[in-house]
């Protein structure tokens, strides 16, 4: 058996945990630079606000209905996600963190000792009590059916006729639930596949489960389509993946809060991305051998035409050292820098990831003793200080803006809530 735990309206729910006055009010969360709506509370959905709508186009509607708009607060959302996932890892044999707000649970063997319906309800209650985040739980014989069960559990909860938990155990119940799910809402069915299925009269997940294997192989991606049918029929074809061993790249990119034209400003943004990439590498015990830097102008500008250029550099040895990554990122930026352009985005991409440590592949001309122990200790100290005193407390010098200038590349987040759990100065205050 598999479980799927999905946080309800996750970003909006994170905002409500530390701002209880938002309960019952429509809430939307905005994308980078307050561009588009990327999350909505149930009340906001009821008003007709849609995912991806540009904020400036719906500002009047938001004002009329008293909708609370929040700038994206990724520090808060990431920390709340870690809290949810940590608890799930304590109560399930294996957990696959599928996304920031969603996780698959491997429940193999638990049917002998637990009533899975009651257990799922307890997990749902404990996540809410421990983190403040509401979740729904679907339990079924396959991962695809667990997704279906979770979706239906959420629909019933919103309608006020369900507890937010659904366990699919027998064949009759499975057919009944699949009949309620539209084909385009099935995990693994894209727009093109949905169009093909509609053309032959298949409109629900139950009807899809009845399609012939040969037709599925021909029209739904070969063996992938056949596996989807088997999963809908209750035969598991995939397992919980605890760690993605195949990961070979990592990207840190972000649009600027304003158009930039000066090299020092963009160099600061690139150094910031390189520093963040270094932190991620060390957290995951990885090192990178290839580094790519890119810059972009606006894709919507008419004159001059849009411009995008990148440079890929091969590092002498695979590294997780922030100072090395920042230095090479600056070198790559200088290769592709063109004065007179109006840049809106830059980023750093790391490839050729491998396990860090003594077994890494060295360089023919590298002195294995030079700097290695001291630099590794320096990185550990920097991470420890930033963890204890707040993100960015210790930074690469090129990230620091000139006095009075501020970080010109910083995102525009005019209505951002405090980082309640990750910065000392923004911790939630309690008055006696």
C-alpha positions in Angstrom: 0.0 0.0 0.0 1.0 3.6 -0.7 0.0 6.8 0.9 0.1 10.3 -0.5 0.1 13.3 1.9 -0.6 16.6 0.1 -0.6 20.0 1.9 -3.7 22.0 1.2 -3.1 25.3 -0.5 0.4 25.1 0.9 1.8 28.6 0.5 -1.4 30.2 1.7 -1.5 27.8 4.6 2.0 28.7 5.6 1.0 32.4 5.7 -1.9 31.5 8.0 0.1 29.5 10.5 1.7 32.7 12.0 -1.1 35.1 10.9 -4.3 33.6 12.4 -6.2 36.7 11.4 -6.1 35.3 7.8 -8.2 32.3 8.7 -11.5 32.4 6.7 -10.2 35.3 4.5 -9.3 34.9 0.8 -5.5 34.8 0.5 -3.3 34.7 -2.6 0.5 34.3 -2.8 2.4 36.0 -5.6 5.4 34.8 -7.7 8.8 36.4 -7.9 8.7 40.2 -8.1 5.0 40.1 -7.3 4.2 39.1 -10.9 1.5 36.4 -10.9 -0.7 34.4 -8.5 0.9 31.1 -7.7 -1.2 30.0 -4.7 -4.7 30.6 -3.5 -6.7 29.8 -0.4 -10.1 28.0 -0.9 -11.9 31.4 -0.4 -9.8 33.0 -3.2 -10.5 30.1 -5.5 -14.2 30.6 -4.9 -13.9 34.2 -6.1 -12.7 33.0 -9.5 -9.0 34.0 -9.1 -6.9 31.7 -11.2 -3.4 30.3 -11.0 -1.0 32.3 -13.1 -3.1 35.4 -13.5 -1.0 38.6 -13.6 -1.3 40.5 -10.3 -1.8 43.8 -12.0 -4.8 42.5 -13.9 -6.8 41.4 -10.8 -5.7 44.1 -8.4 -9.2 45.7 -8.5 -11.0 42.4 -7.9 -8.6 41.7 -5.0 -9.3 45.2 -3.5 -13.1 44.8 -3.9 -13.3 41.5 -2.1 -10.7 42.2 0.6 -8.3 39.5 -0.7 -5.0 39.4 1.2 -2.0 39.4 -1.2 1.3 38.1 0.0 4.7 38.2 -1.7 6.4 34.8 -2.0 8.3 33.9 1.2 10.3 30.9 0.2 12.4 30.9 3.4 9.2 30.3 5.4 7.7 27.8 2.9 10.9 25.8 2.7 11.2 25.5 6.5 7.5 24.6 7.0 7.9 21.9 4.3 10.9 20.5 6.1 8.9 20.2 9.3 6.1 18.4 7.6 8.4 16.0 5.8 10.4 15.3 9.0 7.3 14.2 10.8 6.2 11.9 7.9 9.7 10.3 8.0 9.1 9.4 11.6 5.9 7.5 11.1 6.3 5.8 7.7 8.9 3.1 6.7 10.0 5.1 3.6 9.1 8.6 2.3 9.6 10.0 -1.2 9.5 13.8 -1.0 7.8 14.4 -4.3 7.5 18.2 -4.1 7.7 21.0 -1.5 4.1 20.2 -0.4 3.6 16.5 -1.3 5.1 13.2 -0.3 4.5 9.5 -1.1 4.7 7.0 1.8 5.6 3.3 1.4 3.2 1.5 3.8 4.3 -2.0 2.9 3.7 -4.4 5.8 1.7 -1.9 7.9 -1.7 -3.5 7.1 -0.8 -6.3 9.5 -0.5 -4.0 12.4 -2.6 -0.9 11.7 -6.0 0.1 10.5 -4.7 2.3 7.7 -7.8 4.5 7.5 -7.5 5.3 11.2 -3.7 5.7 10.9 -4.0 8.1 8.0 -6.5 10.2 10.1 -4.0 10.3 13.0 -1.2 11.4 10.7 -3.4 14.1 9.3 -4.2 15.4 12.7 -0.6 15.2 14.0 0.7 17.2 11.0 -1.9 19.9 11.7 -1.1 19.9 15.4 2.7 19.9 15.0 3.0 22.3 12.1 -0.3 24.1 11.6 -0.5 22.9 8.0 -3.7 21.2 6.9 -3.2 18.1 4.7 -5.2 15.4 3.0 -4.2 11.8 2.8 -4.9 9.2 0.2 -4.1 5.5 0.7 -4.2 2.9 -2.1 -2.5 -0.1 -3.6 -0.5 2.0 -6.2 1.0 5.5 -6.3 -1.4 6.5 -9.1 -4.4 5.4 -7.1 -3.0 7.2 -4.0 -3.0 10.4 -6.0 -6.6 9.8 -7.1 -7.6 9.0 -3.5 -6.0 12.2 -2.3 -7.7 14.3 -4.9 -11.1 12.9 -4.1 -10.5 13.2 -0.3 -9.7 16.9 -0.9 -12.8 17.5 -3.0 -15.0 15.9 -0.4 -13.4 17.9 2.4 -13.9 21.1 0.6 -17.5 20.2 0.0 -17.9 19.5 3.7 -18.7 15.8 3.3 -15.4 14.2 4.1 -12.6 14.0 6.7 -9.7 14.7 4.3 -8.7 11.0 4.3 -9.6 8.3 1.8 -8.6 4.6 1.8 -9.1 2.6 -1.4 -9.1 -1.1 -0.4 -11.6 -3.0 -2.6 -12.4 -3.3 -6.3 -15.9 -1.8 -6.1 -14.7 1.3 -4.2 -11.9 1.8 -6.6 -14.3 1.8 -9.6 -16.7 4.2 -7.8 -13.9 6.7 -7.0 -12.3 6.5 -10.5 -15.7 7.3 -12.1 -15.6 10.6 -10.2 -12.2 11.7 -11.6 -11.9 13.4 -15.0 -9.3 12.0 -17.3 -7.2 15.2 -17.4 -6.9 15.0 -13.6 -5.2 11.6 -13.6 -1.5 11.8 -12.6 0.5 11.1 -15.8 -2.1 12.2 -18.4 -1.0 15.3 -20.2 -3.0 17.7 -22.4 -2.3 15.8 -25.6 -3.1 12.4 -24.1 -6.3 13.8 -22.7 -7.3 15.1 -26.1 -6.7 11.7 -27.6 -8.8 10.0 -24.9 -11.6 12.5 -25.3 -11.6 11.8 -29.1 -12.4 8.1 -28.4 -15.0 8.8 -25.7 -12.8 8.2 -22.7 -13.6 11.0 -20.1 -13.1 9.5 -16.7 -10.3 7.5 -14.9 -12.6 4.5 -14.7 -13.1 4.5 -18.5 -9.3 4.8 -18.9 -8.7 1.8 -16.7 -10.9 -0.2 -19.1 -8.9 0.8 -22.2 -7.0 -2.1 -23.9 -3.3 -2.4 -23.3 -2.5 -2.4 -27.0 -4.3 0.9 -27.6 -2.6 2.4 -24.5 0.8 1.3 -25.8 0.1 2.8 -29.2 -1.4 6.1 -28.1 -0.2 6.8 -24.6 3.6 6.6 -24.8 4.3 2.9 -25.1 5.2 1.1 -21.9 4.5 4.3 -19.9 0.8 4.1 -21.0 0.6 0.4 -20.1 2.0 1.1 -16.7 -0.5 3.8 -16.1 -3.4 1.4 -16.9 -1.9 -1.3 -14.6 -1.6 1.3 -11.7 -5.2 2.4 -12.2 -6.2 -1.3 -12.0 -4.5 -1.7 -8.7 -1.2 -3.3 -9.8 1.9 -1.3 -8.7 4.5 -0.5 -11.3 6.6 2.0 -9.4 7.9 2.2 -5.9 8.7 5.0 -3.4 12.1 6.6 -4.3 13.7 7.7 -1.1 16.6 9.5 -2.7 17.1 10.6 -6.3 20.4 9.0 -7.1 20.1 10.1 -10.8 20.3 13.8 -10.1 23.0 15.3 -12.1 22.3 19.0 -12.2 21.3 21.9 -9.9 20.1 25.4 -10.9 19.9 28.6 -9.0 18.2 31.4 -11.0 16.0 34.3 -10.4 14.6 37.4 -12.2 15.8 40.7 -10.9 13.6 43.1 -9.0 14.4 45.8 -11.6 16.2 46.0 -15.0 20.0 46.1 -14.5 22.6 47.5 -16.8 25.8 47.6 -14.6 28.3 44.7 -14.4 28.8 45.0 -10.6 25.1 44.6 -9.9 24.8 41.5 -12.1 28.0 40.1 -10.7 26.5 40.4 -7.2 23.4 38.5 -8.4 25.6 35.7 -10.0 27.7 35.5 -6.8 24.5 35.2 -4.8 23.3 32.3 -7.0 26.7 30.6 -6.8 26.7 30.9 -3.0 23.2 29.4 -2.8 24.3 26.6 -5.1 27.3 25.9 -2.8 25.1 25.6 0.2 22.8 23.1 -1.6 25.8 21.0 -2.6 27.1 20.8 0.9 23.7 20.0 2.3 23.4 17.1 -0.1 27.0 15.9 0.2 27.7 16.7 -3.5 30.3 18.4 -5.6 30.0 19.9 -9.1 32.4 19.6 -12.0 30.7 21.9 -14.5 29.4 25.4 -14.0 27.2 27.4 -16.4 26.4 31.1 -16.1 23.7 32.7 -18.1 22.1 36.2 -18.5 18.9 37.3 -20.2 17.2 40.5 -21.4 13.4 40.7 -21.5 11.8 38.3 -23.9 9.0 40.9 -24.4 11.2 43.8 -25.5 10.9 44.9 -29.1 14.1 47.0 -29.4 16.7 45.8 -29.0 15.7 42.2 -29.7 15.8 39.7 -26.8 19.3 38.5 -25.8 20.4 35.4 -23.9 23.9 34.0 -23.6 25.6 31.4 -21.5 29.0 30.2 -20.7 29.9 26.7 -19.5 33.2 26.2 -17.6 34.8 22.9 -16.6 36.2 23.2 -13.0 39.7 21.8 -12.4 38.2 19.4 -9.7 34.7 18.8 -8.5 34.0 21.2 -5.7 31.3 22.4 -3.2 33.4 25.5 -2.1 31.4 28.7 -2.3 34.5 30.8 -2.9 35.6 28.7 -5.8 32.2 28.6 -7.4 31.7 32.3 -7.0 35.1 33.0 -8.6 34.4 30.8 -11.6 30.9 32.2 -12.0 32.4 35.7 -12.2 34.9 34.4 -14.8 32.0 33.0 -16.9 29.9 36.2 -16.5 32.8 38.3 -17.8 32.9 36.1 -21.0 29.3 36.8 -21.9 28.9 40.3 -20.6 27.8 42.8 -23.2 27.6 46.5 -22.1 24.5 48.5 -23.0 22.1 45.7 -22.5 19.1 45.8 -20.1 19.2 42.5 -18.2 16.3 41.0 -16.3 17.6 37.6 -15.2 20.8 35.7 -14.4 21.5 32.3 -13.1 24.0 29.6 -12.3 23.6 25.9 -13.2 25.8 23.1 -11.9 26.3 19.8 -13.7 28.4 16.8 -13.4 27.4 16.3 -9.8 29.2 13.6 -7.8 29.6 12.6 -4.2 31.9 15.0 -2.3 34.8 13.6 -0.2 38.0 11.8 -0.4 36.9 9.6 -3.3 36.4 12.4 -5.7 38.3 12.5 -9.0 41.3 14.9 -8.6 43.3 16.9 -11.1 46.7 15.9 -12.5 48.2 19.3 -11.4 46.3 19.6 -8.1 48.2 19.7 -4.8 45.9 17.4 -2.6 47.0 19.1 0.6 46.8 22.7 -0.5 43.9 24.6 1.3 41.7 21.4 1.4 41.3 21.0 5.2 41.2 24.7 6.0 38.7 25.5 3.2 36.4 22.7 4.2 36.4 23.9 7.8 35.8 27.4 6.5 32.7 26.3 4.6 31.4 24.4 7.7 31.9 27.5 9.8 30.1 29.7 7.3 27.2 27.3 7.1 27.0 27.1 10.8 26.9 30.8 11.3 24.3 31.3 8.6 22.2 28.6 10.1 22.4 30.0 13.6 22.2 33.8 12.9 20.2 33.9 9.7 20.6 33.5 6.0 23.3 35.7 4.4 24.9 36.6 7.7 28.3 35.5 6.2 28.6 36.2 2.5 31.0 36.3 -0.4 32.4 39.8 -0.8 31.1 40.3 -4.3 27.5 39.8 -3.0 27.8 42.9 -0.8 26.5 46.0 -2.5 28.3 49.4 -2.3 27.2 51.6 0.6 23.9 53.3 -0.1 23.1 51.2 -3.2 21.4 48.1 -1.7 21.1 44.9 -3.6 19.9 46.1 -6.9 19.2 42.5 -8.1 17.0 41.7 -5.1 13.4 40.5 -5.8 10.6 42.9 -5.4 8.5 41.6 -2.6 6.4 44.5 -1.4 3.9 42.5 0.7 6.2 39.8 2.1 5.5 38.4 5.6 8.3 37.9 8.1 10.5 34.8 8.0 9.0 33.7 11.2 11.1 30.6 11.6 14.5 31.3 10.0 15.6 34.8 11.1 16.2 35.8 14.7 15.0 39.4 14.0 11.7 38.1 12.5 10.7 35.4 15.0 7.1 35.5 16.2 6.8 37.6 19.3 4.6 36.6 22.2 3.3 39.3 24.6 2.5 38.4 28.2 
